[in-house]
Each structure stands twice: as structure tokens, then as C-alpha cells.
Amino acid sequence: MKAHLASLFLLAATLHAEPAKEILLWPNGAPGSEGKDTPEVVTTDAGGEVRVNKVNKPTLTPFLPADGKGNGAAVIVAPGGGHSVLCMTHEGFNPAKWLADHGTAAFVLKYRLAKEPGSTYTVDDHAVADMSRAIRYVRSHAAELGLRSNAIGVMGFSAGGEVCAIASMRFDSGKADAPDPLEKFSSRPDFQALIYPGRSQRIEPIKESPPAFLAASAKDREDISEGLLPVYLKFKRAAVPVELHLYSSGGHGFGLRDGKSAPVHAWIERLDEWLRDLKFTGVK
């Protein structure tokens, strides 16, 4: 493990926000994936979008700020894809690189997919478990990575937004006597960024819910473009800090794409401002 962490530091210092090697969240196999050894399927479309499915071994891919440039915060990024595929580029690698370039460590999560053909996984029992495990992993290594353990949040797009939202409602403070060292750490994210989250009607904040940043397009499908309005009010009524951005253009799946200048593509700058305003970043 020490050698692995050392490689993260070296990559962070020399590659300037390029990803390090994937980290297995369960080196001995994820619960519920026993006996599943089918290799992942990775494809790249004509536009350069990397897509992944057949995930049986959940991983994190770190994007770390350049040496001395980190602000101590971290975001675990969950790409979308309807729980049948992971759109790794515009909803994973691109926002992770942007965050790392601006001082926030990012970790792109490959989680198990509940709706691909033949899947035995579910969103609540497996995809959310992968996110909770990722939060514990990053928090357990906060000191070594120069992170603050109280500034570790999640960000999800579409189906990944659903995963983040549920993980932000179902968490625990860790178990001191757990035989698995990671299980001793809290799975509660310190903030959540839900970008056009799927099945928004499932979001039910409680007073202990982490602060929420919500963003979508008014031209998205109705359950998102209108569904986020009652979600915003739910957070307000639960006295949980919340910010909502509804853009007039963009449709579904705008993510973060190179060379785009429409206002909707500035959502990540608004997120960066929000994190600074809530003192998750900009704190030394």
C-alpha cells in the first residue's frame, strides 16, 4: 500500500492532473461479485468518448493536483449512462481533470451496472455500495494524499447522480471494531453535486444530509428539468444548504466537453465557487 501511495504522489507531481493507475476498491473481490470474472468492455466512439460496461471489479482512478497546488478537498466522480454503461470521458475524466487543474483532487469511480443485459446487480445494493466504499477509501487515505477528511464529496451525472444522491442519504459513521480497516471510516460525503441526476423523485434529504449543488438544463426531460425544483425545496425545508442552476440550453448529458462555450458548460465554475463559498476549498 505504501508503494502504491508513493506512486500516486509521483504521478501527481510529474503528470499534473493526469490519472494514476486504477485502485481496486475490493482487492479480494467485491461483495456480490463472487465468481464474476468476465473482463470489462471498453469502447471509444467516433467522438472520442470512452464507454465502459461489464464492471465486476469497482475501481477509482485518481486525478491529483500538481504538487503544492491542492486545496485539500476531494470529489469522487460517478459517470452516468443509464446504469447500463459508464460514459467515462465527458462525465468522468474531463470534469476530474478540470477539478485537479483547479486544486481539487478527483477520483473517477467505475461502479457496477444494474441495467446492462444479464446484470445481477442493483443500484441500491451494489452501485451505491461501490460509492460508499470509495468515500471510505479516500477518507482513509486523506492524510497521505494531503486531503482534509471533512472535505470529501461526491459528484454524479444522470445515473451517477442517482448513485451519489442515495449514498448521501444512506451512510454511517464507520465501525470502530470492523475487521476491514476501511469500514472503520465514515461513508458520509461532506457535499454532493448532482448534475441532471436520474430518478430525482428518490431524493429525500434529512437534516444530516450533506450540502447539495444541483445543475441541469431546462431542455432536459421533465423529471429532471422540473423534478429538481421540488428537490431544491426539500433541501431547503430540511435546512440543508443547497444551490440550484437550471440552464436554458444544454439538454440531457451535457457533462463537460472540450471546446464548448455555451453558458451551461460553465456549471463546473459555479461548482468551484460554491465549494469555495462553503469553505470546502480555499482553506489552508
C-alpha positions in Angstrom: 0.0 0.0 0.0 2.9 2.4 0.9 4.4 1.8 -2.5 1.1 2.4 -4.2 0.6 5.7 -2.4 4.1 6.7 -3.3 3.2 6.2 -7.0 0.2 8.5 -6.6 2.4 11.2 -5.2 4.9 10.8 -8.0 2.2 10.9 -10.7 0.6 14.0 -9.0 3.9 15.8 -9.0 5.0 14.9 -12.5 2.0 14.5 -14.7 0.0 17.5 -13.5 -3.6 16.1 -13.2 -3.1 13.1 -15.4 -4.8 10.0 -14.0 -2.8 7.5 -11.9 -3.4 3.7 -12.1 -6.8 2.4 -11.1 -7.3 1.4 -7.5 -9.3 -1.7 -6.7 -11.9 -0.9 -4.1 -12.1 -4.5 -3.0 -8.7 -6.2 -3.8 -10.1 -9.6 -2.8 -13.4 -9.1 -4.7 -16.4 -7.0 -4.2 -19.4 -8.5 -2.2 -22.0 -9.6 -4.7 -19.4 -10.2 -7.5 -18.2 -13.6 -6.4 -17.3 -15.8 -9.3 -17.7 -13.0 -11.9 -14.5 -12.8 -13.9 -15.9 -11.5 -17.2 -13.5 -8.8 -18.4 -14.6 -5.2 -18.7 -15.7 -4.0 -22.1 -14.1 -0.6 -23.1 -15.0 1.1 -26.3 -14.3 4.5 -27.8 -16.8 6.1 -30.2 -16.1 8.4 -33.2 -16.2 11.5 -30.9 -13.6 10.1 -28.5 -16.0 9.2 -25.7 -14.7 6.2 -23.7 -17.5 3.9 -22.6 -17.2 1.0 -20.1 -19.5 -1.8 -19.1 -19.3 -5.3 -17.6 -17.8 -3.8 -14.4 -17.3 -6.5 -11.8 -14.3 -5.0 -10.1 -15.1 -1.4 -8.9 -12.2 1.0 -9.1 -11.1 4.5 -8.5 -8.9 6.5 -10.9 -7.2 9.4 -9.2 -6.6 12.8 -10.7 -4.4 14.7 -8.3 -3.4 18.4 -8.3 0.2 19.2 -9.1 2.5 19.2 -6.2 1.8 22.1 -3.8 -1.4 23.2 -5.7 -4.0 21.2 -3.9 -6.6 22.8 -1.7 -7.3 19.8 0.5 -10.7 18.9 -1.0 -11.6 15.8 -3.0 -14.5 14.8 -5.2 -15.5 11.2 -6.2 -17.0 11.4 -9.7 -19.7 8.9 -10.8 -20.3 9.0 -14.6 -23.7 8.4 -16.0 -25.0 6.0 -18.6 -28.4 4.7 -17.6 -26.9 2.0 -15.3 -26.0 0.1 -18.5 -22.8 1.8 -19.4 -20.4 4.4 -18.0 -19.7 7.5 -20.1 -16.2 7.9 -18.8 -15.0 11.0 -20.8 -17.4 13.9 -20.6 -18.9 12.7 -17.3 -15.7 11.4 -15.7 -12.3 12.2 -16.9 -13.0 15.7 -18.2 -14.5 17.1 -15.0 -11.9 15.2 -12.9 -9.1 16.8 -14.9 -10.7 20.2 -14.5 -11.1 19.9 -10.8 -7.5 18.7 -10.4 -6.2 21.6 -12.5 -8.0 23.9 -10.1 -6.7 22.4 -6.9 -9.4 19.8 -6.0 -8.4 16.1 -6.1 -10.8 14.0 -8.1 -11.4 10.2 -8.2 -13.4 8.7 -11.1 -15.5 5.8 -9.9 -16.3 2.7 -12.0 -19.3 1.2 -10.3 -21.3 -1.9 -11.1 -24.1 -1.6 -13.5 -27.7 -2.7 -12.6 -29.4 -2.4 -16.0 -27.0 -3.9 -18.5 -28.2 -7.1 -20.1 -27.9 -10.0 -17.8 -26.9 -8.0 -14.8 -27.5 -9.4 -11.3 -26.6 -6.1 -9.7 -28.9 -3.5 -8.3 -28.4 0.3 -7.9 -29.0 0.3 -4.1 -27.1 -2.9 -3.1 -24.1 -2.7 -5.5 -23.6 0.7 -7.2 -24.3 2.6 -4.0 -22.1 0.2 -2.1 -19.3 1.0 -4.5 -19.7 4.7 -3.9 -19.8 4.3 -0.1 -16.6 2.2 -0.3 -15.0 4.8 -2.5 -15.8 7.5 0.1 -14.3 5.4 2.9 -11.2 4.7 0.8 -10.5 8.3 0.0 -11.1 9.4 3.6 -8.9 6.6 5.0 -6.0 7.9 2.8 -6.7 11.6 3.4 -3.6 12.4 5.4 -1.2 10.6 2.9 -2.8 12.4 0.0 -2.8 15.9 1.6 -6.6 15.9 1.9 -8.9 17.1 4.7 -11.1 14.2 5.9 -14.0 16.7 6.3 -13.9 17.9 2.7 -14.6 14.7 0.7 -17.6 14.9 -1.5 -19.3 13.2 -4.4 -20.4 14.3 -7.9 -22.6 12.3 -10.2 -24.1 12.7 -13.6 -27.5 11.2 -14.6 -27.5 7.6 -13.3 -24.3 8.5 -11.4 -26.2 11.4 -9.8 -28.8 8.9 -8.5 -25.9 6.8 -7.0 -24.5 9.9 -5.3 -27.9 11.0 -4.0 -28.6 7.7 -2.4 -25.1 7.4 -0.9 -25.7 10.9 0.5 -28.9 9.7 2.2 -27.7 6.3 3.4 -24.4 6.5 5.3 -22.8 5.6 8.6 -20.0 6.9 10.8 -18.0 3.7 10.5 -17.5 0.8 12.9 -14.5 1.0 15.2 -14.3 -2.8 15.6 -14.8 -3.6 11.9 -12.3 -6.3 10.7 -12.0 -4.4 7.4 -9.9 -1.3 8.0 -11.9 0.8 5.5 -15.2 0.0 7.3 -13.9 2.0 10.3 -14.2 5.2 8.3 -17.4 7.2 7.7 -19.2 6.8 4.4 -20.9 10.2 4.7 -19.9 12.6 1.9 -19.3 16.1 3.1 -21.0 17.6 0.0 -22.9 16.3 -3.1 -23.0 17.7 -6.6 -25.9 16.2 -8.5 -25.7 17.0 -12.2 -29.0 16.2 -14.0 -29.5 13.3 -11.6 -31.7 10.4 -12.6 -34.8 9.4 -10.7 -34.7 12.7 -8.8 -38.0 11.7 -7.1 -36.0 9.4 -4.9 -34.0 12.2 -3.3 -35.3 12.8 0.3 -32.9 14.9 2.3 -32.7 14.8 6.0 -31.2 17.3 8.4 -27.9 15.3 8.4 -27.7 15.3 4.6 -24.6 17.0 3.1 -24.9 20.3 1.3 -26.1 19.9 -2.3 -25.2 21.6 -5.6 -27.8 20.9 -8.3 -27.5 21.6 -12.0 -29.5 20.7 -15.1 -30.9 22.1 -18.3 -34.5 23.3 -18.7 -34.5 21.4 -22.0 -33.9 18.1 -20.3 -36.6 15.6 -19.8 -39.4 16.6 -17.5 -38.5 14.5 -14.5 -35.2 16.4 -14.3 -35.9 19.9 -15.7 -39.0 20.2 -13.5 -38.1 17.4 -11.0 -35.2 19.3 -9.5 -37.4 22.2 -8.4 -39.2 20.1 -5.6 -35.8 18.6 -4.8 -34.4 22.0 -4.2 -37.3 22.8 -1.9 -36.8 19.5 0.0 -33.3 20.5 0.8 -34.4 24.0 1.9 -37.1 22.6 4.2 -34.6 20.2 5.7 -32.3 23.2 6.4 -29.6 21.7 4.2 -27.5 24.2 2.2 -28.5 23.9 -1.4 -27.8 25.7 -4.7 -29.7 25.1 -8.0 -28.7 26.1 -11.5 -31.2 25.5 -14.3 -29.8 26.5 -17.7 -31.9 27.4 -20.7 -29.9 25.2 -23.1 -28.0 22.0 -23.0 -30.4 19.1 -23.0 -29.5 15.9 -21.2 -25.9 14.7 -20.8 -24.0 18.0 -21.4 -21.3 17.0 -18.9 -18.0 18.7 -19.6 -16.9 18.7 -23.2 -13.8 20.3 -24.8 -14.3 23.4 -26.9 -17.9 24.2 -25.7 -18.7 27.8 -24.7 -22.4 27.9 -24.0 -23.4 29.1 -20.5 -24.4 25.5 -19.5 -20.8 24.5 -19.8 -19.7 26.9 -17.1 -21.6 24.8 -14.5 -18.3 23.5 -13.1 -17.0 27.0 -12.5 -20.2 27.7 -10.5 -19.5 24.4 -8.6 -16.0 25.6 -7.8 -17.3 28.9 -6.5 -19.9 27.1 -4.4 -17.2 24.8 -2.8 -15.2 27.9 -2.0 -18.2 29.7 -0.6 -18.9 26.8 1.8 -15.2 26.6 2.8 -14.6 23.2 1.3 -11.9 24.7 -0.9 -9.7 27.8 -0.3 -8.9 26.6 3.2 -5.3 26.1 4.2 
